[in-house]
Amino acid sequence: MKNRLAKILRDTLDLCFREGYLKKMPLPEFVIEVPNNPDHGHFATNLAMTLAGEQKNSPRNIAEIIIRHLVDNDHFILKAEIGGAGFINFFITIEQWYDLLSQVITLKDDYGRNCLGKKEKIMVEFVSANPTGPLHLGHGRGAALGDTLCRILDFSGYDVRREFYINDTGQQVKALGESIYSRWRQFSDPSYPFPSDGYQGDYIQELATEIAQKITLENLDIHDAIDLLSELGRDKMLEEIKEDLANFRVNFDFWYKESDLYSSGKIDHTIKLIEKRGLLFQKDGALWIRTSSFGDDKDRVIRKKDGNLTYFATDISYHLDKWERGFRKVINIWGADHHGYITRVKAALMAEGIPEDWLNVLLMQLVNLWEGGAEVKMSKRSGRYVTLKELVDDVGVDAARFVFLSKDHTSPLDFNIDLVKRKDSENPVYYVQYAHARICSIFRKAANENISIPEQPGSTLQGLVLDEEIALVRKMAEFPSLIEEITRELAPHRLTYYLPELAGSFHRYYNRHRIISEDKNLSQARLLLSLGVKILIKNGLSLLGLSAPEIM
């Protein structure tokens, strides 16, 4: 609906410029929004106000000119009024709302789908947890954000790929092996020391027990034993991570190993490429890259004086590999503590001729868990944090995903366990899913009473005349524009605001009016309205990765 109104306004301006009613000028950026007060129309625009300066005329005078010459051949607009300092308020004909509801019912799962992406190949890399321990709540928030973003980007016409980067080399994996080795030794010698940088938690002891039952460690040299335990422990934790993510309805197209960068020679190739551009130099026995020439606050080390590569070297190589794989846009989801890392990575990529906007990094804030009015700090298994699996086992996948997505990723999130276990309107995910289940129940009742809805809504919809009924259709009309805005802004949390609003409007309507009555035509009209709401709720829940239950 917004797009149709925007086209009418653009056509109107073309006419006004062509006929001399307004001075010709570049089309300004203007906004079409839904007013909070329904008395101010179905839509409002600031178009006249954006033209005023260049036209050297008052916004109200310009608004009068626009209204007088509206190009509305399809009789889309019922009336237009000037409000405030020059806003134009539009009221849309009721037939357009009937057509919109028909469109929802006809398109079903495809309602709101668009072609913004134009099949552009895009990668979203998210979670990418070190395979040294269970997934925690921060990983869960990143998983929900990344997966939902991928679903919405796909819905908007992008060719989307999901990737998990496996940090399977380096000190953290060695520390995992040392931790398992120490716990294994403590089975026979409780006084055996545990490494100061070792991984705490019961899962290390579980790994030691499981591996020792399958592998004979007694005859191995300590270094060989640690190397073996590092590898086996890493593989076991990665297997668990994959299982936990699959249970969280998150699956990846690619699991990319850091070790493959080394074995394939891609890191050496990357360093040679940078060297050819004259961007490497030696200093203090280390090898540096001149990222300061591309916006970084200082140059960076890529090979330390001991000969070992830095993480920065592998990250440059990894992102160049993404570029070489043909992705025209890349989105990374990182923890907020990586804020200072973005500029240096972009600088290194720009040094290789990659556009600055090719990489988009979303920084995600922490999750705080609350239960019984107090913050939950510890998990027996992890030793430091509550795991994603523990949370999902407690509250379920739907509740966990919805709450993780209930705030913008740039804001810290308080996850209230008590709230998501409630079965009332205070629990937003329950409230939304219950609306879907309630409508399914209505249709079961209609079937029992032999009331069906016509395949072609047509004139049946003319029974919808109440303001509340048209308001529900207007809410449905917001969905396509919302999806486009979410896609452009990479802000899937906005869907968790929209769905409770739609569900709440339906619950209030249901509580005031009978859907199924003795008036068959009115019953059919209201069933069609209910069907539209059901389709929208299911579509929205699907994009969030949530189920749409038929019985609750």
HELIX and SHEET records of a PDB file:
HELIX    1   1 LYS A    2  GLU A   19  1                                  18    
HELIX    2   2 PRO A   38  HIS A   40  5                                   3    
HELIX    3   3 LEU A   47  GLN A   55  1                                   9    
HELIX    4   4 PRO A   59  ARG A   68  1                                  10    
HELIX    5   5 ILE A   94  LEU A  107  1                                  14    
HELIX    6   6 LYS A  108  ASP A  110  5                                   3    
HELIX    7   7 LEU A  137  PHE A  155  1                                  19    
HELIX    8   8 GLN A  171  SER A  188  1                                  18    
HELIX    9   9 ASP A  202  LYS A  214  1                                  13    
HELIX   10  10 ILE A  222  ASN A  247  1                                  26    
HELIX   11  11 GLU A  258  SER A  263  1                                   6    
HELIX   12  12 LYS A  266  LYS A  276  1                                  11    
HELIX   13  13 THR A  291  PHE A  294  5                                   4    
HELIX   14  14 TYR A  311  GLU A  324  1                                  14    
HELIX   15  15 ALA A  336  HIS A  338  5                                   3    
HELIX   16  16 TYR A  341  ALA A  351  1                                  11    
HELIX   17  17 GLU A  356  TRP A  358  5                                   3    
HELIX   18  18 LEU A  388  VAL A  395  1                                   8    
HELIX   19  19 VAL A  397  PHE A  404  1                                   8    
HELIX   20  20 ILE A  417  VAL A  420  1                                   4    
HELIX   21  21 PRO A  428  ASN A  448  1                                  21    
HELIX   22  22 GLY A  458  GLY A  463  5                                   6    
HELIX   23  23 ASP A  467  GLU A  489  1                                  23    
HELIX   24  24 PRO A  492  ARG A  494  5                                   3    
HELIX   25  25 LEU A  495  ARG A  512  1                                  18    
HELIX   26  26 LYS A  520  LEU A  544  1                                  25    
SHEET    1   A 4 ILE A  32  GLU A  33  0                                        
SHEET    2   A 4 PHE A  43  THR A  45 -1                                        
SHEET    3   A 4 PHE A  87  ILE A  92 -1                                        
SHEET    4   A 4 ILE A  77  GLY A  83 -1                                        
SHEET    1   B 5 PHE A 254  LYS A 257  0                                        
SHEET    2   B 5 ASP A 159  ILE A 166  1                                        
SHEET    3   B 5 LYS A 121  GLU A 125  1                                        
SHEET    4   B 5 LYS A 329  GLY A 335  1                                        
SHEET    5   B 5 LEU A 359  MET A 364  1                                        
SHEET    1   C 3 LEU A 280  LYS A 283  0                                        
SHEET    2   C 3 ALA A 286  ILE A 289 -1                                        
SHEET    3   C 3 ARG A 300  ARG A 303 -1                                        
SHEET    1   D 3 ALA A 374  GLU A 375  0                                        
SHEET    2   D 3 VAL A 367  GLU A 371 -1                                        
SHEET    3   D 3 LEU A 413  ASN A 416  1                                        
END                                                                             
